[in-house]
Amino acid sequence: MMKRRQFIKYTSLGIASFGITACNQGNLDIFRPQGKLSNGEKAFGPLEKTNLILGFMATTDAAPLIIAQEQGFFQRYGLNVTLKRQPSWQVIENDLLQWRIDAAQAPFALPMLAQLGPKKASLISLMNLNLNGSAITITNKAWDQGIRPSINYINFRDFATGFHQYIRNHNQTTRWAIDSPISMDAYLLRYWLAAMGIDPEREVKLLEFSSSQLNYKLQAGMIEGYMASAPWNQPAISKKAGFITYVSRDIWQGHPNKILATMDGWTRKNPATARALMAALLEACQYCDRRQHQQKIADLLAQPQYLNLDNSLIEPALNGQYSYQSQQSQKSSVKVADFVIFNHQDTAYLKNPDHANYPWRSHAIWLLTQMIRWNQIELKNYPTDADKLLNKIYPISIYEEVAQALNISIPSDKIKSEKATAFIDGRSFDPSQPVAYLNQFSIRASSPQIINFV
């Protein structure tokens, strides 16, 4: 059996010590029992750059950036931030690679594809912005054929039996939509389909549209369904264009979704600024998970310069009273308190000191297995130097330094196994055995090829 790997620590940006001075903020969380957040200059040294441009997309998981701006957390750390809303993840990637923006909300997979894909660009992730937060919406035609939301079934197998037959009854390849081929929504949609025996490479065609257009494509009959981050599933409910089958939390409990991305060179050039930015966003993430702030957050996100939506479409993801369908004669909504987690909620899969913002190396290992599974990068086998590669893309040590400065407890290990209960198909994930994990999947782009280390 392969031994658990030792990861190379990313130390080139290390800070020897921090002078922590208390300030009168009181935004305490469970990881900081008595401590208080500190001013950026005092905690991290002189800021190399104070005027920043941050990119974001109009999704609920942009909340940490928006709240940090609206509640003054950026200013508290000496940062003057301009938020720049973009029409697509591709535009955000281009702006990051061209240094037109300093950092951005981005899909968890973006830095990995940038570094391991054809661009070979040194994009990195500094921290997670949230866990969970997405859902699958499908056409009302499926409802007419007897398909119902997951909350109406005994278990996944009960749902899968009927849904598999529904897809096979189509005379042609069904069309599904995502907002990016590298979003977690794309990976989880593929995982969900394959878990039902539906090959997303051969039986499904994945189309790419901006999140705000997905509901219109569903209404026009152009797609069978789509997977998207909140709030872009709720418009289909309000317009009675479709219904929700599964929320992403039920496909992988506690999956990473969006991250704070920037260029490695930018972080090296602005080490104190990068850490102050992360500290401000950590405080914003803590703010976002406090129940008393949910209505205010929904109101702020609804503004024209941000999501530009009615706040009634934003609230379900935040308050956890999540609507699956518009038909009132059926069970239409349930409490999903952990639909999206920005920092911490006490769940079966998120126990202290684990929290949403911690950049688990094992999350990156899982993602790498899926990129190989679906032939999204040149690697056909799992690389023997994966630890070194992933440590460059998701540098945990930077987060550890910020956590130390803020007196935030972090897990003692960098990898964790995912129990069988975490994934919808009951398949556990041992990050120390990535090749064995990959070879379990009979549905993959390279099947029946056996995957090895290379």
Backbone hydrogen bonds, N-H to C=O, Kabsch-Sander energy under -0.5 kcal/mol:
donor,donor_aa,acceptor,acceptor_aa,energy
7,F,5,R,-0.5
11,T,9,K,-1.0
14,G,11,T,-2.1
19,G,42,K,-0.6
20,I,18,F,-0.8
21,T,19,G,-0.6
23,C,37,L,-0.7
25,Q,23,C,-2.0
26,G,23,C,-0.5
28,L,26,G,-1.9
32,R,29,D,-1.7
40,G,76,R,-0.5
43,A,39,N,-2.4
44,F,40,G,-2.8
45,G,41,E,-1.3
52,L,50,T,-0.7
52,L,80,N,-2.3
54,L,82,T,-2.5
55,G,103,A,-2.2
56,F,84,K,-1.9
59,T,57,M,-2.3
60,T,230,A,-2.8
61,D,230,A,-0.5
62,A,59,T,-1.9
63,A,60,T,-1.9
65,L,62,A,-0.8
66,I,62,A,-1.9
67,I,63,A,-3.4
68,A,64,P,-2.2
69,Q,65,L,-1.5
70,E,66,I,-2.9
71,Q,67,I,-3.0
72,G,69,Q,-0.7
73,F,68,A,-0.9
74,F,68,A,-1.9
76,R,72,G,-1.9
77,Y,73,F,-1.0
77,Y,74,F,-0.9
78,G,75,Q,-2.0
79,L,74,F,-2.5
80,N,50,T,-3.6
81,V,79,L,-0.7
82,T,52,L,-2.6
84,K,54,L,-3.1
85,R,83,L,-0.6
86,Q,56,F,-2.4
92,I,88,S,-1.6
93,E,89,W,-2.6
94,N,90,Q,-2.5
95,D,91,V,-2.6
96,L,92,I,-2.3
97,L,93,E,-2.7
98,Q,94,N,-1.8
99,W,96,L,-1.3
100,R,95,D,-2.5
101,I,95,D,-1.1
102,D,53,I,-2.5
103,A,53,I,-1.2
104,A,261,A,-1.9
105,Q,55,G,-2.3
106,A,259,I,-1.9
108,F,257,N,-1.9
109,A,182,I,-0.6
110,L,107,P,-1.5
113,L,109,A,-2.3
114,A,110,L,-2.4
115,Q,111,P,-2.1
116,L,112,M,-2.9
117,G,113,L,-2.0
120,K,117,G,-1.0
121,A,114,A,-2.6
123,L,121,A,-2.0
124,I,262,T,-3.2
125,S,393,I,-2.4
126,L,260,L,-3.0
127,M,260,L,-0.7
128,N,357,N,-1.6
129,L,258,K,-3.1
130,N,258,K,-1.1
131,L,341,I,-2.6
132,N,255,H,-2.5
133,G,339,F,-1.8
135,A,228,A,-2.0
136,I,246,Y,-3.0
137,T,135,A,-0.5
137,T,226,Y,-3.0
138,I,243,F,-2.9
139,T,224,E,-2.5
140,N,241,A,-0.9
142,A,139,T,-1.2
143,W,139,T,-0.7
144,D,140,N,-2.2
145,Q,141,K,-0.9
146,G,143,W,-1.9
147,I,142,A,-2.6
150,S,245,T,-2.5
152,N,149,P,-2.1
153,Y,150,S,-1.9
159,F,155,N,-1.7
160,A,156,F,-3.4
161,T,157,R,-2.0
162,G,158,D,-0.9
163,F,159,F,-2.3
164,H,160,A,-2.8
165,Q,161,T,-1.3
166,Y,162,G,-2.0
167,I,163,F,-2.3
168,R,164,H,-2.2
169,N,165,Q,-1.5
170,H,167,I,-1.5
174,T,203,E,-1.4
176,W,174,T,-0.5
176,W,205,K,-2.8
177,A,225,G,-1.9
178,I,207,L,-2.3
183,S,180,S,-1.3
186,A,183,S,-0.6
187,Y,183,S,-1.6
188,L,184,M,-2.9
189,L,185,D,-2.4
190,R,186,A,-2.0
191,Y,187,Y,-2.3
192,W,188,L,-2.7
193,L,189,L,-2.4
194,A,190,R,-2.7
195,A,191,Y,-2.1
196,M,192,W,-0.6
196,M,193,L,-1.3
197,G,194,A,-1.9
198,I,193,L,-2.3
199,D,197,G,-0.6
202,R,199,D,-0.6
203,E,199,D,-2.9
204,V,199,D,-0.7
205,K,174,T,-2.9
206,L,204,V,-0.5
207,L,176,W,-3.4
207,L,205,K,-0.6
209,F,178,I,-2.2
209,F,207,L,-0.5
213,Q,210,S,-1.8
214,L,210,S,-0.6
214,L,211,S,-1.2
217,K,213,Q,-2.0
218,L,214,L,-2.0
219,Q,215,N,-2.5
220,A,216,Y,-2.0
221,G,218,L,-1.3
222,M,217,K,-2.0
223,I,217,K,-0.8
224,E,175,R,-4.2
225,G,175,R,-0.8
226,Y,137,T,-2.7
227,M,177,A,-1.8
228,A,135,A,-2.0
230,A,133,G,-2.7
232,W,229,S,-1.7
234,Q,231,P,-1.0
236,A,233,N,-0.8
237,I,233,N,-0.9
238,S,234,Q,-2.6
239,K,235,P,-2.1
240,K,237,I,-1.1
241,A,236,A,-2.5
242,G,236,A,-1.2
243,F,138,I,-2.2
244,I,324,Y,-3.1
245,T,136,I,-2.3
248,S,134,S,-2.9
250,D,247,V,-1.7
251,I,248,S,-1.5
252,W,248,S,-2.3
253,Q,422,A,-2.6
255,H,252,W,-1.4
257,N,130,N,-1.5
259,I,106,A,-2.7
260,L,127,M,-2.4
261,A,104,A,-2.9
261,A,259,I,-0.7
262,T,124,I,-2.0
264,D,122,S,-3.2
267,T,263,M,-1.9
268,R,264,D,-2.1
269,K,265,G,-1.9
270,N,266,W,-1.9
274,A,270,N,-2.6
275,R,271,P,-1.7
276,A,272,A,-2.3
277,L,273,T,-2.5
278,M,274,A,-2.1
279,A,275,R,-2.3
280,A,276,A,-2.3
281,L,277,L,-2.0
282,L,278,M,-2.4
283,E,279,A,-2.1
284,A,280,A,-1.9
285,C,281,L,-2.6
286,Q,282,L,-2.0
287,Y,283,E,-2.1
288,C,284,A,-2.3
289,D,285,C,-1.1
289,D,286,Q,-0.5
290,R,287,Y,-1.5
291,R,289,D,-0.6
293,H,290,R,-2.2
294,Q,291,R,-1.4
297,I,293,H,-2.7
298,A,294,Q,-2.5
299,D,295,Q,-2.3
300,L,296,K,-2.3
301,L,297,I,-2.9
302,A,298,A,-1.7
303,Q,300,L,-1.2
306,Y,303,Q,-2.0
307,L,301,L,-2.6
308,N,301,L,-0.6
308,N,303,Q,-1.9
313,L,310,D,-2.0
314,I,310,D,-0.5
314,I,311,N,-0.6
315,E,311,N,-2.2
317,A,314,I,-0.6
318,L,314,I,-0.8
318,L,315,E,-0.9
319,N,315,E,-3.1
320,G,316,P,-1.3
322,Y,320,G,-1.5
322,Y,334,V,-1.9
324,Y,332,S,-3.7
325,Q,332,S,-1.1
328,Q,326,S,-0.5
330,Q,327,Q,-0.9
332,S,330,Q,-0.5
334,V,322,Y,-1.7
336,V,320,G,-4.5
336,V,334,V,-0.7
339,F,336,V,-1.9
341,I,131,L,-2.1
347,T,345,Q,-1.2
347,T,350,L,-1.0
350,L,347,T,-0.7
354,D,351,K,-2.2
356,A,343,N,-3.0
358,Y,355,H,-1.4
360,W,358,Y,-1.8
361,R,414,K,-2.3
362,S,414,K,-1.0
364,A,360,W,-1.0
365,I,361,R,-2.0
366,W,362,S,-2.3
367,L,363,H,-2.1
368,L,364,A,-2.3
369,T,365,I,-2.0
370,Q,366,W,-1.7
371,M,367,L,-2.3
372,I,368,L,-2.0
373,R,369,T,-2.4
374,W,370,Q,-2.1
375,N,372,I,-1.3
376,Q,371,M,-2.8
377,I,371,M,-0.6
378,E,116,L,-0.5
382,Y,452,N,-2.0
386,A,383,P,-1.3
389,L,385,D,-2.2
390,L,386,A,-3.1
391,N,387,D,-1.9
392,K,388,K,-1.2
392,K,389,L,-0.5
393,I,389,L,-1.4
394,Y,390,L,-3.0
396,I,394,Y,-1.0
398,I,395,P,-0.9
399,Y,395,P,-0.8
400,E,396,I,-2.3
401,E,397,S,-1.9
402,V,398,I,-1.8
403,A,399,Y,-2.8
404,Q,400,E,-2.3
405,A,401,E,-2.1
406,L,402,V,-1.8
407,N,404,Q,-1.1
408,I,403,A,-3.0
409,S,31,F,-1.1
409,S,407,N,-0.5
418,E,429,F,-2.6
419,K,417,S,-0.6
422,A,419,K,-1.9
423,F,419,K,-0.6
423,F,420,A,-0.5
424,I,251,I,-2.1
426,G,423,F,-1.8
428,S,426,G,-0.6
429,F,418,E,-2.4
433,Q,430,D,-2.2
437,Y,433,Q,-2.0
438,L,434,P,-2.4
439,N,435,V,-2.3
440,Q,437,Y,-1.2
441,F,438,L,-1.4
442,S,440,Q,-0.7
444,R,442,S,-0.8
445,A,373,R,-2.1
446,S,373,R,-0.6
447,S,444,R,-1.2
449,Q,446,S,-2.6
454,V,382,Y,-2.1
